[in-house]
């Protein structure tokens, strides 16, 4: 029996290669697939490696992953049609942002800006069934299956742990989080073959020596080979001939329709769940305005200004955090977070960026200082003044706009019509001056 280990290498009689390689799955009788490791074969964008909490691939890897997923999915389906076995370590979502190949342009002349258009793509879509999992890790696994899985559990159970559980159960549940109905491993017969989801196998740090780890890996491969052979004997590689589909048993047509309706309802519900998660994720991103620091805070401020109709570009290295333009008026924005109130040095830094912008562009920009003051304090306890009196005269005579991130969030909610029922206390902030 020829065995391929993809995504994660294993000791034993296996051929180990990458998901993105040109080596075909179809040369093998048994495929052991680790999608959690496969995702790391694709390189992220150097300037923006993460977008909305997910890896953001560079253009080369974006094109590669879009080619690889349908190619590998076709090979997996063909393996199952040929009566072979595919084993997958139950994965959490392996979503990334990948470039579509489109570019959006905004602004003109020196203020022109090119934006790569990206969308999400999940390695889990390579599987022949829809898989929706929740990321969660632990070791308390309970086996509730029957033969021929008993022997596998007896020999390998102590080396298994889970990294995700099924949000929507599929197939026949075998492995559960102990004391719950959360499935972390399942089996299903598909076409003439077998598709098996297993909890993850322990990593090297679980073992005392490298030799122990290698021996455990060999034992795992031997166990999955025996399990694959047992499954083939049980299923007999039998399928109905095509002519049998023309003959229906009593009530069979009705039951098929019921299944189609259920699957349609499930697909619709899963879509709604996904959309609602995106809504909540976006709302949580806006909370960064009153909790965030550094780059995460700057990106969220930029996103709000874009929603408000500004053209946004990052400041040059060593310069202001953001350069904006609104109806032809340039704006320099300094973004700060502070455990206490804003300080005069923040306004001085902003004025420095204004002077350097004028020296380089020959134009006087509007100056805005955005501060997440008292960043570690819950909103209801932020009762102190954010902009102390000693900095007001400095900023007033220079025409600075001073704004807290809380005020920016309120402004965004009112003008962009964000959902008014965001959970938590009112975000209206008292005793904060806005020049």
Secondary structure, DSSP 8 states (H G I E B T S, - for coil): --EEEESS--SSSEEEE-TTSS--GGG-SEEEE-HHHHGGGS-B-SS--EETTEEBB-HHHHHHHHHHHHHHHHHHHHHHHTT-EEEEE-----EEEEEEEEEEEES-GGG-EEEEEEEEEEGGGGSSS---EEEEEES-EEE---TTHHHHHHHHGGGEEEEEEESS--SEEEEEETTS--EEEEEEEETTEEEEEE-EE--GGGSSSHHHHHHHHHHHHHHHHHHHHHHHHHHTT----GGGGG---TTHHHHHHHHHHHHHHHHHHHHHHHHHHHHHHHHHHHTHHHH--HHHHHHHHHHHHHHTT-EEEE--TTS-SEEEEETTEEEEEEEEE-SS-B-HHHHHHHHHHHHHHHHHHSS--EEEEEEETTTTS-GGG--S-SB-HHHHHHHHHTTEEEEEHHHHHHHHHHHHT--TT-SSS----SS----
